[in-house]
Amino acid sequence: MAAVDVAGEFETIRRLFAPLAHPEWGRGLKDDVAVVPSKSGHDLVLTKDAIVEGVHFLPTDPLDTVARKLLRVNLSDLAAKGAEPFGYLLACHWSERCGWPERMTFVDGLRADQKIFGVTLLGGDTVVTPGPASFSISLFGWIPKGRTVGRAGARAGDLVFVTGNIGDGWLGLQAAQEKLTLEPDRIAALLEHYRTPMPRVEFAAVVRDYANASIDVSDGLVADLGQLADASGVRVEIDLEVTPRSAAGQAWYDGRVDEQAALERLVTGGDDYEIAFTAPARDEAALRREAERRHLRLTPIGRVTAGQGVVARFGGQPVPIDRPGFTHG
């Protein structure tokens, strides 16, 4: 493929990214660093995620949705910790197909989500690569000192909760690859979730106030709960039948002959970006009220016991899950 003639690195920064930057902290993107003022009584929380063409998004995915997904998967990480995001660093590795119109489309996506989530660009880097396009964000957030909710902290007797629905990320990928047969509105809903998942930033304060341990569901519900269980030194038991499903997810599930196998696909597919967390059983009513106030679905899906790992049950019986989720090389 012939190289596309586009503006150089500094012109790209000046014309496209500088208008997104915080006017003070980002220093107009004319420096190598961002300087963030200290916030008394708070901890600075940082996360970083990358997405690669052909691995995390399809070559046919619109670049504005790629940008929005990149920002949102990082926002999901902070939400699961109970933190409030404020700014990010961005790295763009443009492929040869990323000409000026494609770069503008990418920035349009970032601009839209900056307004939605109240974050600004602080700096970063942009280069061209002969390989597939890839992008990464380092996201920064604040949280009251000592209040970050980690993966460790789950206790025997806790209930396991999950926000939203599980399985739409994997189903959305199947829809994007034209592997599903569902009504057009169902397909559209799944594609929207796959391309622009909604991070549960509005639930961060609830996680901070109630959760003993928390993680965002990115690699698959079973895989991510496995990480939480390992960090906490406990066993997590979940009931597959109560896994929350969207209308589109339920429509797909209703067409399956093997219900257990279908549920296994939903809980191991990944790309959901919901929050899975544990909290004391006594707080269930309060948690339900907080979710209702935010018009957010919240489902208790299991419990924490003494032991290790994750046990998934179907019909009350444990089922072996050989591949709990997506793994990176």
Secondary structure, 3 states (H helix, E strand, C coil): CCCCCCCCHHHHHHHHHHHHECCCCCHHHCCCCCCCCCCCCEEEEEEEEEEEECCCECCCCCHHHHHHHHHHHHHHHHHHHCCEEEEEEEEEEECCCCCHHHHHHHHHHHHHHHHHHCCEEEEEEEEECCCCCEEEEEEEEEEECCCCCCCCCCCCCCEEEEECCCCHHHHHHHHHCCCCCCCHHHHHHHHHHHHCCCCCHHHHHHHHHHCCEEEEECCCHHHHHHHHHHHHCCEEEEEHHHCCCCHHHHHHHHCCCCHHHHHHHHHHCCCCCEEEEEECHHHHHHHHHHHHHCCCCEEEEEEEECCCEEEEEECCEEECCCCCCCCCC
